Amino acid sequence: HSPLPDTDSTRIGHPSLPRSGHPFRRCESLIITRPAATTKMRNPPAGIVHGSKSKMLRGVIGWRWRARLLTMIPSLYILTFQLQKDLSVHRATFGANRRRIILPDSESCEMTERQVDEIQLHVFGWRRAEPLQTLLGQLQISNYSGWEFQVPLFIHLDGGSYSMVNDVVDTFRWTHGEIHRDFLSRNVGLRDMWLTSLGIAAREAGNNTLMIVFEDDMIVSTDYFQWTLAMIDAYGKNVHCRNSNLMGFSLSPISVNELRKPFKKWTCQSIFERKEYVYLSNLPSSWGAAYWSDRWTEFVKFARVRAKPPYYDIEYESKVTTTVYDNLQLTPYQLYIPDSRSNVWPKSWKRFMIDWMYARGLVMLYPCLPGNRGLASTTALSGEHVPTTNVDNPTIANLETLLAPEVSLGFLLQPFSHLSVVGLHLESTTLENLALVGHKFLHDLRYCANCDALLRVWAPPNTKFTQKQTSICAPDLYSSVATITRHRSLSRKSSQLSQRFLLYEPQYGGNNQLIAIVEAMSWARALDRTLVIPPVFLPRVSDYTQPFPDWPATEKIIKLLNVDGKGLYEPIGFKEWTTQKPKVTRILQISRDALFDKRTTRLTDILSTHELRGIPTINLRHLFGDGSRYTVDDVKQLLGGCDDQVMTFDGMFF
């Protein structure tokens, strides 16, 4: 082959070695041959052309390391051949002795059952009798087929409501479940009703209830519940399928950028290149919003701290009489969300939800239907946050009167990780970018005086801020509620252990396994983790059955590689490492699908004891599937914030 050029070692990933004509035709014979001079690599790496001196960056280990590795391979083959010569190798399909249970993640829930505790309806009202009656009537005649349980209705009236409003509530008959009438004895305002009344309902409902909230100036499509069921089936069928960063679903579309002046109309069709039916945003919804009870309970705990001095000036707010909010100073500047008008909104629960979702990188799911229609809409009647009624208010959306079957059945809905994302100002972005921006915001709050109590409820559990660069944990963005709950529980138990490990599954043939070892060392160094080196299986991993009479020793492999140990814990062999009773909470999929060899899960199956049986898998291939796109800094940024005691990958060969 052409000479290997010198390159920097700043890129992640590398091309596969050719599967035919490689230097080791049969590892058992240990005969080293070279292909004919005219033979070319079947899949030459990008940027490397035969006879060229291109210095295209490719792979953390770099071509220099590859050349060094090629000189090591004969010795490694001889070493591992000697280590395993007495082992009984059975050419059999792996898995005959143990079946691995894989819990479904948010991408693989088609065959699972819908398991939602309850779907509740909540209506907030005060002094609007006719609009409230219209809304209740629309809810009553809506289509609730496909849901075999009752749909309880909660009507919350603020204190001081008119008698005619009370009569509307008292005489209304709800035929789809129980009705709960909540008449407050004193006037508390809309913000406190959202936080208190809905907070109590969420706490009593448990962790897997969907609460759909309407204010009394809203209108709703008769198909709103069918849309909700379609969203549940696609993105929240159960706690194993619901993404842990999903606050809920919005029935109303986003139609205006309300966080920056001058206000501008906006439609989802104006920004997305492909046809979308739903999309994600970290802008919360208040008109026809469906929030998950566990996410709402977390938010209320934060809001109770956020809405008190010294983080919010309640006394100053009570004296506000103007409708021009631009110069209001309700909160310290250190807590300002960048370039957001929500910083000056008085008497608003939504401003705190914006704070919460922005810093946490949380999202809501919005409809993107033709004509920017919605399943619910405000009528923008004058009230606490709307100075005057305006029928031309851009926030008013047309209702979807006939939901297309292919949408309601989920045929046209993308997997969660493939959905388009927009930020607070409706610019196109990614889940990773939202998380990074939010983490940096919280990271900077460390310098805010007296913000420690707020930071404890604002930052995600187990978050550790350091002086180093801002890092997030990308797997958390794609983990289900069940996975993240279990992961955090096990992480707390192992938090006293300072040492963190990196484990990966060996794959394919011997030369690929050896390249993966060096690649994994680079990842371990970047993430400040101890590498667990797996055995080298010859001629290839899939030729071995489980269990083994003994594990091949790895000390000589570690010694032979003799890498620069700077910034790297001393690697440890798999057999020795298992005696420490490690806690594997999830497996991260980053490597490509096998083309010529059956994928194996040998090491993680060994770890699937009764306590760890059913290790969930998180698909990150859209981030790392092509390793050449990511630098060492990118890996640190996307994975450096993970608190996994054992960061486990499905492979290290890209």
VOKOLGU-623017 format. One line per 10 residues: number of its first residue (from 1); for each residue x, y, z of C-alpha. Coordinates in steps of 0.25 Angstrom, whole numbers, plus 2048, in hexadecimal, padded with zeros to 3 digits. Example, Ala and Ser with C-alpha at 12.3 -4.5 7.8 and 13.67 -1.06 7.14 Angstrom:
1> 831:7EE:81F | 837:7FC:81D .
//
This chain:
1> 800:800:800 | 804:80F:7FF | 80D:814:80A | 805:819:817 | 806:828:818 | 809:82F:825 | 7FC:835:82B | 7F8:83C:837 | 7F0:834:841 | 7E4:83D:844 .
11> 7D9:835:83D | 7D0:82A:842 | 7CE:81E:839 | 7D5:816:82E | 7D2:80E:822 | 7D1:7FF:822 | 7DD:7F7:81D | 7D9:7F0:810 | 7D2:7E3:812 | 7D9:7DC:807 .
21> 7E8:7DC:804 | 7EC:7E1:812 | 7FA:7DD:817 | 7F4:7D2:81F | 7EC:7C8:817 | 7EB:7BD:821 | 7EF:7C1:82F | 7F1:7B2:833 | 7FD:7B1:82A | 803:7BE:82E .
31> 808:7BF:820 | 80A:7CE:81D | 807:7D1:80E | 806:7DE:806 | 7FC:7E0:7FB | 802:7E3:7ED | 807:7F0:7EA | 7FB:7F3:7E1 | 7F1:7F0:7EB | 7EA:7FC:7F1 .
41> 7E2:7FE:7FE | 7D3:7FA:7FB | 7CF:806:804 | 7DA:810:805 | 7D9:81A:810 | 7D3:828:80D | 7DF:831:809 | 7E9:826:807 | 7EC:823:7F8 | 7F6:819:7F3 .
51> 803:820:7F1 | 7FE:82D:7F7 | 803:834:803 | 7F6:83A:808 | 7F6:83D:817 | 7E7:83C:819 | 7E4:83A:828 | 7DE:82C:82B | 7DE:825:838 | 7E3:828:846 .
61> 7ED:81D:845 | 7F3:823:838 | 7FA:81C:82C | 807:81D:834 | 800:814:83F | 7FB:80B:834 | 808:809:82E | 80D:805:83C | 802:7FC:83F | 804:7F5:832 .
71> 812:7F1:837 | 80C:7EC:844 | 801:7E4:83E | 80A:7D7:83B | 80F:7D7:849 | 801:7D9:84E | 7FC:7CE:846 | 807:7C5:84B | 804:7C9:859 | 7F5:7C7:859 .
81> 7F7:7BA:851 | 800:7B5:85C | 7F6:7BA:867 | 7EA:7B3:861 | 7F1:7A6:85B | 7EB:79D:866 | 7DD:7A3:866 | 7D2:79B:860 | 7CD:7A4:855 | 7BF:7A0:850 .
91> 7BB:7A6:842 | 7AC:7A8:846 | 7A2:7B3:846 | 7A4:7BC:853 | 798:7BC:85C | 794:7AE:85D | 797:7AE:86C | 791:7BC:870 | 787:7C5:86A | 789:7D4:86C .
101> 77D:7DC:870 | 77E:7EA:869 | 774:7F4:86F | 76E:7FD:864 | 772:80B:862 | 76B:817:85C | 76F:812:84E | 769:804:84F | 75C:804:855 | 753:800:84A .
111> 750:7F2:850 | 74E:7F6:85F | 741:7F9:866 | 73C:807:869 | 73D:808:878 | 739:816:87D | 733:817:88B | 729:822:887 | 725:82D:87E | 71F:839:885 .
121> 719:846:880 | 71B:853:888 | 713:85F:885 | 716:86D:88C | 70C:877:88C | 707:884:894 | 6FE:88E:88E | 6FB:88A:880 | 6EE:882:880 | 6EB:881:871 .
131> 6F9:87E:86C | 6FA:873:877 | 6ED:86D:873 | 6F1:86C:865 | 6FE:866:869 | 6F7:85B:872 | 6ED:858:867 | 6F8:856:85D | 6FF:84D:866 | 6F3:845:869 .
141> 6F0:842:85A | 6FE:83E:856 | 702:830:852 | 708:828:85D | 708:81A:856 | 715:812:857 | 716:815:866 | 70F:80A:86E | 710:811:87B | 709:81D:881 .
151> 70D:82B:87F | 70C:833:88C | 709:842:88A | 70E:84C:894 | 708:85A:894 | 710:865:89C | 709:872:89F | 711:87D:8A5 | 70B:884:8B2 | 701:890:8AF .
161> 6FB:88A:8A2 | 6EE:88E:89E | 6E1:887:8A2 | 6DE:884:893 | 6EB:87D:891 | 6E9:875:89E | 6DB:871:898 | 6E2:86D:88B | 6EB:863:893 | 6E0:85E:89C .
171> 6D7:85B:891 | 6E1:855:887 | 6E0:846:885 | 6EC:83E:881 | 6E9:830:87B | 6F8:82B:879 | 6FC:829:888 | 6FC:830:895 | 6FB:83F:897 | 702:846:8A1 .
181> 6FE:855:8A5 | 708:85D:8AB | 703:86A:8B0 | 70E:872:8B7 | 70A:87B:8C3 | 713:886:8C0 | 719:88D:8B3 | 727:887:8B1 | 729:88B:8A2 | 72C:882:896 .
191> 73A:87F:899 | 737:879:8A7 | 72C:871:8A1 | 736:86B:897 | 740:868:8A2 | 737:864:8AE | 72B:85E:8A8 | 732:857:89D | 73E:854:8A6 | 734:84D:8B0 .
201> 72E:845:8A5 | 73B:840:89F | 740:83C:8AD | 734:834:8B0 | 733:82E:8A2 | 741:827:8A2 | 74C:827:898 | 746:823:88B | 739:82B:88A | 737:835:87E .
211> 730:842:882 | 72A:84A:877 | 728:858:87B | 71E:863:876 | 71B:871:879 | 70D:876:878 | 710:87F:86C | 713:873:863 | 70D:86B:858 | 710:85C:855 .
221> 70E:853:849 | 705:847:84B | 712:83E:847 | 71B:844:851 | 71A:837:859 | 71D:82F:84D | 72A:837:84B | 72E:835:859 | 72D:826:858 | 735:826:84B .
231> 740:82E:852 | 73F:825:85E | 741:819:856 | 74C:81F:84E | 754:825:859 | 74F:821:867 | 748:814:866 | 74F:810:874 | 75A:814:87D | 764:80C:874 .
241> 760:813:868 | 75E:821:86D | 76A:82A:86B | 76E:830:879 | 770:83E:873 | 762:83F:86D | 75A:848:876 | 74D:845:86E | 745:848:861 | 73F:855:85C .
251> 731:855:855 | 733:863:850 | 73E:867:846 | 749:871:848 | 744:87D:83F | 74C:889:844 | 75A:88C:84A | 755:891:857 | 763:892:85E | 769:89D:855 .
261> 764:8AA:850 | 75F:8AE:846 | 756:8A2:847 | 756:89A:83A | 74D:890:834 | 753:882:833 | 74F:875:82D | 756:867:82E | 755:866:81F | 75D:872:81D .
271> 76A:86C:823 | 769:85D:821 | 76F:857:813 | 767:84A:814 | 759:849:817 | 757:848:826 | 74A:844:82E | 750:846:83C | 75D:84D:841 | 764:850:84E .
281> 766:85D:855 | 76B:862:863 | 760:86C:862 | 755:868:86C | 747:868:868 | 73B:86E:870 | 730:86C:866 | 72B:85E:866 | 737:859:86D | 738:84A:871 .
291> 743:848:87C | 748:83B:882 | 746:83B:891 | 754:837:895 | 75A:842:88C | 750:84C:892 | 753:848:8A0 | 762:84B:89E | 75F:858:898 | 756:85D:8A4 .
301> 761:85A:8AE | 76A:863:8A6 | 75F:86E:8A4 | 75D:86E:8B3 | 76B:872:8B5 | 76D:87B:8A9 | 761:883:8AC | 766:888:8BA | 770:892:8BE | 77B:894:8BB .
311> 779:88E:8AD | 76C:895:8AB | 766:8A2:8B0 | 758:89F:8B4 | 755:8AC:8BB | 75A:8B4:8AF | 751:8AC:8A6 | 745:8AF:8AF | 746:8BD:8AC | 747:8BC:89D .
321> 73C:8C3:896 | 742:8C6:888 | 73F:8BD:87C | 74D:8C1:876 | 757:8B7:87D | 764:8BA:876 | 76A:8C2:882 | 765:8B9:88D | 770:8B3:896 | 769:8A7:89C .
331> 775:89E:89D | 785:89F:89E | 78C:8A1:891 | 794:894:893 | 787:88C:892 | 783:893:885 | 780:889:879 | 789:88F:86E | 781:898:865 | 773:894:86A .
341> 767:89D:86D | 763:893:878 | 76D:899:881 | 763:8A5:883 | 756:89D:883 | 74E:8A0:890 | 744:896:897 | 748:88B:88D | 74A:87C:88F | 74F:87B:881 .
351> 75C:883:883 | 760:879:88E | 75D:86E:885 | 766:875:87A | 771:876:884 | 76F:867:888 | 76F:862:87A | 77A:86B:875 | 784:867:87F | 781:858:87F .
361> 780:857:870 | 772:851:871 | 768:851:865 | 75A:851:862 | 754:84B:855 | 74B:854:84C | 742:851:840 | 746:855:833 | 73A:854:82A | 736:85A:81D .
371> 733:869:81E | 739:869:82C | 72C:863:832 | 72B:85E:840 | 723:855:848 | 720:860:852 | 722:86F:852 | 720:87B:85B | 716:886:857 | 71E:891:85D .
381> 713:897:866 | 717:8A2:86F | 71C:89D:87C | 728:89D:886 | 733:89C:87A | 72B:8A1:86F | 727:8B0:870 | 71C:8B1:865 | 714:8A7:85D | 71A:8A6:84F .
391> 714:89D:845 | 720:89F:83C | 72A:89B:847 | 735:892:840 | 734:888:84B | 726:883:846 | 727:877:83E | 71D:870:835 | 718:863:83A | 71B:855:833 .
401> 70D:850:831 | 710:843:82B | 71D:83C:82F | 723:834:824 | 723:825:827 | 731:823:823 | 735:82D:82E | 72C:828:839 | 731:81A:837 | 740:81F:837 .
411> 743:81B:829 | 74A:828:826 | 751:82B:833 | 760:82A:834 | 768:823:840 | 76B:82D:84B | 779:82E:848 | 776:832:83A | 76C:83D:83D | 770:84B:839 .
421> 773:855:845 | 771:864:846 | 776:86D:852 | 770:878:85A | 771:881:84E | 76C:877:844 | 779:875:83E | 77D:867:839 | 786:860:843 | 789:852:849 .
431> 786:84B:856 | 795:84B:859 | 796:85A:857 | 78A:85D:860 | 791:854:86B | 79E:85B:869 | 798:869:869 | 790:866:876 | 79C:85F:87D | 7A5:86B:87A .
441> 79A:874:880 | 79A:86C:88D | 7A9:86B:88D | 7AA:87A:88D | 7A0:87B:899 | 7AB:875:8A2 | 7B0:884:8A2 | 7A3:889:8A7 | 7A2:88D:8B5 | 798:886:8BD .
451> 793:87D:8B2 | 798:870:8B8 | 78A:86C:8BC | 784:86F:8AF | 78F:868:8A7 | 78C:85B:8B0 | 77D:85A:8AA | 781:860:89C | 78C:857:898 | 789:848:894 .
461> 78C:83E:89F | 79B:83A:8A1 | 7A0:846:899 | 7AE:84A:89C | 7B4:857:898 | 7C2:858:896 | 7CC:863:891 | 7CE:85B:884 | 7C6:85D:877 | 7B7:85B:877 .
471> 7B3:84D:875 | 7A6:846:874 | 7A1:838:874 | 79B:835:867 | 796:827:86A | 78D:82E:874 | 786:835:869 | 782:828:863 | 77F:820:86F | 771:81C:873 .
481> 76B:820:881 | 76D:812:886 | 77B:811:881 | 77F:81F:887 | 778:81C:894 | 77F:80F:896 | 78D:815:891 | 78C:820:89B | 788:817:8A6 | 794:80E:8A4 .
491> 79D:81A:8A1 | 79A:81F:8AF | 79E:812:8B5 | 7AB:812:8AE | 7AE:821:8B0 | 7B8:81E:8BB | 7C1:817:8B1 | 7CA:821:8AA | 7CF:817:89F | 7C7:817:892 .
501> 7C8:80D:887 | 7C7:80B:879 | 7C2:7FE:873 | 7BF:7F9:865 | 7BB:7ED:85E | 7C6:7E6:855 | 7C1:7E4:847 | 7C5:7DE:83A | 7D3:7D8:837 | 7E0:7D9:83E .
511> 7E6:7E5:837 | 7D9:7ED:839 | 7D9:7E9:848 | 7E7:7EE:849 | 7E4:7FB:842 | 7D8:7FD:84B | 7E1:7FB:858 | 7EA:807:854 | 7DD:80F:850 | 7D7:80C:85D .
521> 7E4:811:864 | 7E2:81F:85E | 7D4:81F:862 | 7D7:81B:870 | 7E2:826:871 | 7D8:831:86B | 7CE:82D:876 | 7D8:82B:881 | 7D3:81D:883 | 7DA:80F:886 .
531> 7DA:806:879 | 7D5:7F8:87B | 7DC:7F0:871 | 7D4:7E4:86B | 7DB:7D7:867 | 7DF:7D6:859 | 7D7:7CB:852 | 7DE:7C4:846 | 7DA:7C2:83B | 7CE:7CA:83E .
541> 7C4:7CD:849 | 7B8:7C6:844 | 7C0:7B9:843 | 7BF:7B7:852 | 7B4:7B2:85B | 7B1:7B5:869 | 7B5:7B2:874 | 7C4:7B1:873 | 7CC:7A7:87B | 7D5:7B3:87E .
551> 7D8:7C1:87A | 7E4:7C4:872 | 7EE:7CD:87A | 7EF:7DC:875 | 7FB:7E0:87D | 805:7DD:872 | 7FC:7E4:868 | 7FC:7F0:870 | 80B:7EF:872 | 80D:7ED:863 .
561> 805:7F9:85F | 80E:802:868 | 806:80F:865 | 80A:81C:86B | 802:81C:878 | 801:82B:87A | 7F3:82F:87E | 7EF:820:87E | 7EC:817:88A | 7F3:809:889 .
571> 7EB:800:880 | 7E5:7F4:887 | 7E1:7E6:882 | 7D3:7E2:881 | 7D4:7D6:88A | 7DB:7DE:895 | 7D1:7E9:893 | 7C4:7E0:895 | 7C9:7DD:8A4 | 7C6:7EC:8A7 .
581> 7B7:7E9:8A5 | 7B5:7F5:89B | 7A8:7FB:898 | 7A4:7FC:889 | 797:804:888 | 796:806:879 | 79D:802:86C | 7A0:80D:862 | 79F:80A:853 | 7AA:811:84B .
591> 7B0:807:841 | 7AB:803:834 | 7A2:7F7:831 | 7AA:7EB:82E | 7AA:7E7:81F | 7B2:7DA:81F | 7B2:7D5:82D | 7A7:7D3:837 | 7A6:7DE:842 | 7A9:7D8:850 .
601> 7A7:7DD:85E | 7B0:7D4:865 | 7B5:7DD:870 | 7A8:7E4:874 | 7A1:7D6:874 | 7AB:7D2:87E | 7A8:7DE:887 | 799:7DC:885 | 797:7D5:893 | 78A:7D5:89A .
611> 78C:7E4:89F | 790:7E9:891 | 788:7E0:888 | 781:7E8:87D | 78C:7F3:87B | 785:7FD:872 | 78C:802:865 | 78D:810:861 | 78F:813:852 | 799:81E:84F .
621> 79D:81A:841 | 798:827:83B | 7A2:82E:844 | 7AE:824:843 | 7AB:81B:837 | 7B5:822:82F | 7C0:824:838 | 7C8:82D:82F | 7BF:838:831 | 7C2:83A:840 .
631> 7CE:840:847 | 7D4:83C:855 | 7CD:849:85A | 7C0:845:854 | 7C1:837:85B | 7C4:83E:868 | 7B9:848:866 | 7AE:83E:863 | 7B2:833:86D | 7BB:83A:877 .
641> 7AF:83D:880 | 7AA:82F:882 | 7AB:829:890 | 7AA:81A:88B | 7B3:812:894 | 7B6:80A:888 | 7B4:810:87A | 7B1:804:871 | 7B1:805:862 | 7AC:7FA:858 .
651> 7BA:7FB:851 | 7C6:804:84E | 7C7:801:83F | 7C1:80B:836 .
//
